[in-house]
């Protein structure tokens, strides 16, 4: 009976080459990590540039994955629509009728608002968005919640800028590369947004919990501060976020704290607008009486 070809690991050149390659990769990885740590400590600006390059590179793969997911969803929707065409047609007709009635009512409300503002001599001055860009990905789980925006410093996007969709506030720009940026979402554990409750005008602070929800805390204790269904909008306090941007809806109440669900869902939205950092107007000090 013939002896095995490779009875010991030392007799196999293939195994030896594999072990050697593994050692080389491990050493290179350790040296690369040490180099990045030194750059982060000695030259934070250069390290920020490297992070921007990583964001740009990741945006390419994220965009490709988003296209594949969208294509799969479109195929499934087409198959489902083919087999449910009759029921969908009836539902669409009913929805169209409801939408027409809602449009008529909305036009009436807008006309009434315009008339009242004209009577009160009020005017709104909303900041113009810098640009609109495509949301090409977001983190669905985990304590850190980010979205990737297909716009970077080449289009004027800078960290700290506000990002919002048609539904409401999405978050703020966390870091930006040349062609893509990372957006810190409202549900991230490090997000805190000054808000006010539309129903009462009560000031509060909404903070992300990392699980897809936000915790809203009243700034003034006492009384029943919140109700289910209350709408929270940005207050503009402290700058960064412009006032009156829809943020979240209260879903559960526990004393002077509440759980809220953000209105904007970056996983379902395709586009978002980027706004400059809001700076609250500085009020003039009261005039001192002359002696």
Secondary structure as UniProt FT lines:
FT   HELIX           9..11
FT   HELIX           13..42
FT   HELIX           44..83
FT   HELIX           85..120
FT   STRAND          131..138
FT   STRAND          146..149
FT   HELIX           153..155
FT   TURN            159..160
FT   STRAND          162..164
FT   STRAND          169..176
FT   STRAND          181..185
FT   TURN            186..187
FT   TURN            189..190
FT   STRAND          192..197
FT   TURN            198..200
FT   STRAND          203..208
FT   STRAND          214..218
FT   TURN            228..229
FT   STRAND          231..234
FT   TURN            237..238
FT   TURN            243..244
FT   STRAND          246..254
FT   TURN            255..256
FT   STRAND          257..262
FT   TURN            266..268
FT   STRAND          271..275
//
